[in-house]
Amino acid sequence: MSRLYVAYGSNLNIAQMSRRCPDAKIYCSGYLCNWELVYRGSVTGAYATIRRKEGGRVPVVVWIISAADENNLDLYEGYPKFYFKQNVMVDLLIGRKKAMVYIMTTSAHPGTPSKTYENTIRQGYIDNGLDLKYFEETLRKNNLECFNNKKASSLH
């Protein structure tokens, strides 16, 4: 059984996905409308996730994955403790489709991703012809958010 899976972070990277999910095939690229890409942290670092934002638009790639691929992704994403699964509507060149996406638990706080992780996502944007300016802007906004959070916590 296969299903559609939405990637917006490191799983945009074709080389990484081919190792992690050998059955996966790219279905189409598109956008998650009324969402934004943010970075949230845990003890192991900060990672990409999405959150609702009116008017937001996140570039994505939709993969067709097998049950075995989904099991591999569940392990990688720390499902269900770190990321949960949700079905979302994705705007694709070929129309709207329902697909599964992983979203980080809302208890995670803003954090700075490692340069290696950033470069993995950056390569995924390049691999799939996505708007690199959008990705770089998410990193700039995240740095500002982390800076403002540190500044606010030092005032207390």
C-alpha positions as CSV (number, residue, x, y, z in Angstrom):
1,M,0.0,0.0,0.0
2,S,1.4,3.4,-0.9
3,R,0.4,6.9,0.2
4,L,1.3,10.5,-0.5
5,Y,3.7,12.1,1.9
6,V,4.5,15.9,2.0
7,A,8.2,16.9,2.6
8,Y,9.2,20.4,3.5
9,G,12.5,20.0,5.3
10,S,15.4,17.6,5.0
11,N,13.3,15.0,3.2
12,L,13.3,17.3,0.2
13,N,16.9,16.1,-0.3
14,I,16.8,13.4,-2.9
15,A,20.0,11.6,-1.9
16,Q,18.8,11.4,1.8
17,M,15.3,10.1,0.8
18,S,16.8,7.5,-1.5
19,R,18.8,6.1,1.4
20,R,16.0,6.4,4.0
21,C,13.0,5.4,1.8
22,P,14.2,3.3,-1.1
23,D,10.7,2.8,-2.6
24,A,9.8,6.5,-2.6
25,K,9.2,8.3,-5.8
26,I,8.6,12.0,-6.4
27,Y,4.9,12.6,-7.2
28,C,4.9,16.4,-7.7
29,S,6.0,19.6,-6.1
30,G,3.6,22.2,-4.8
31,Y,2.7,24.4,-1.8
32,L,1.1,24.1,1.6
33,C,-1.1,27.2,1.7
34,N,-1.8,28.9,5.0
35,W,1.2,27.3,6.6
36,E,4.8,28.6,7.4
37,L,8.1,26.9,7.8
38,V,9.7,27.3,11.2
39,Y,12.5,25.7,13.2
40,R,11.9,24.2,16.6
41,G,14.2,22.5,19.0
42,S,14.8,19.6,21.3
43,V,17.8,18.3,23.2
44,T,19.2,17.0,20.0
45,G,19.0,20.2,18.0
46,A,16.5,22.3,16.0
47,Y,14.6,21.0,13.1
48,A,12.1,22.1,10.4
49,T,8.4,22.0,11.1
50,I,5.3,23.8,9.9
51,R,2.6,25.8,11.7
52,R,-0.6,27.5,10.5
53,K,-0.2,31.0,9.2
54,E,-2.9,32.8,7.3
55,G,-1.6,33.8,3.9
56,G,1.6,31.6,4.3
57,R,2.9,29.3,1.6
58,V,5.5,26.6,2.1
59,P,7.1,25.0,-1.0
60,V,6.9,21.2,-0.7
61,V,7.6,18.0,-2.6
62,V,5.0,15.2,-2.4
63,W,6.4,11.7,-2.5
64,I,4.7,8.4,-3.1
65,I,5.9,6.2,-0.2
66,S,5.4,2.5,0.6
67,A,4.4,1.2,4.1
68,A,8.1,0.2,4.6
69,D,9.1,3.8,3.7
70,E,6.6,5.2,6.2
71,N,7.9,3.0,8.9
72,N,11.4,4.3,8.2
73,L,10.1,7.9,8.3
74,D,8.3,7.2,11.6
75,L,11.6,6.2,13.2
76,Y,13.5,9.2,11.6
77,E,10.8,11.7,12.7
78,G,10.5,10.4,16.2
79,Y,6.8,9.6,15.6
80,P,4.7,9.9,17.7
81,K,6.6,11.7,20.5
82,F,8.5,14.3,18.5
83,Y,6.4,14.6,15.4
84,F,2.8,13.7,14.8
85,K,1.1,12.9,11.5
86,Q,-1.7,14.9,9.9
87,N,-3.5,14.8,6.6
88,V,-3.4,18.1,4.8
89,M,-4.5,19.5,1.4
90,V,-1.5,20.3,-0.9
91,D,-1.8,22.6,-3.9
92,L,0.0,20.9,-6.8
93,L,0.4,21.8,-10.4
94,I,-2.0,19.0,-11.1
95,G,-4.6,20.1,-8.6
96,R,-5.2,19.7,-4.9
97,K,-4.5,16.4,-3.2
98,K,-4.7,15.1,0.3
99,A,-1.4,13.9,1.7
100,M,0.2,13.0,5.0
101,V,2.7,15.4,6.7
102,Y,4.8,15.2,9.9
103,I,4.4,18.2,12.3
104,M,6.5,18.7,15.4
105,T,4.7,18.7,18.7
106,T,3.8,22.3,19.7
107,S,5.7,22.1,23.0
108,A,9.0,22.5,21.1
109,H,10.7,25.9,21.3
110,P,12.5,28.0,18.6
111,G,16.1,26.8,18.0
112,T,18.9,27.1,15.5
113,P,19.4,24.2,13.2
114,S,22.9,22.9,12.6
115,K,24.7,24.0,9.4
116,T,24.7,20.4,8.2
117,Y,20.9,20.2,8.6
118,E,20.5,23.6,6.9
119,N,22.7,22.4,4.0
120,T,20.7,19.1,3.7
121,I,17.5,21.2,3.3
122,R,19.2,23.7,0.9
123,Q,20.3,20.8,-1.3
124,G,16.7,19.5,-1.3
125,Y,15.5,23.0,-2.5
126,I,18.1,22.8,-5.3
127,D,17.3,19.2,-6.1
128,N,13.7,20.1,-6.7
129,G,13.9,23.5,-8.2
130,L,12.2,25.2,-5.2
131,D,12.5,28.9,-4.3
132,L,15.8,29.1,-2.4
133,K,15.1,32.7,-1.4
134,Y,12.1,31.4,0.5
135,F,14.3,29.0,2.4
136,E,17.0,31.6,3.2
137,E,14.3,33.9,4.5
138,T,13.0,31.3,6.9
139,L,16.5,31.0,8.3
140,R,16.8,34.8,8.7
141,K,13.4,34.9,10.5
142,N,14.4,32.0,12.7
143,N,17.6,33.7,13.7
144,L,15.7,36.9,14.6
145,E,13.1,34.9,16.6
146,C,15.8,33.1,18.5
147,F,17.6,36.4,19.2
148,N,14.4,38.0,20.4
149,N,13.6,35.0,22.7
150,K,17.1,35.2,24.3
151,K,16.8,38.9,24.8
152,A,13.3,38.5,26.4
153,S,14.4,35.7,28.7
154,S,17.5,37.7,29.8
155,L,15.2,40.5,30.9
156,H,13.3,38.2,33.4
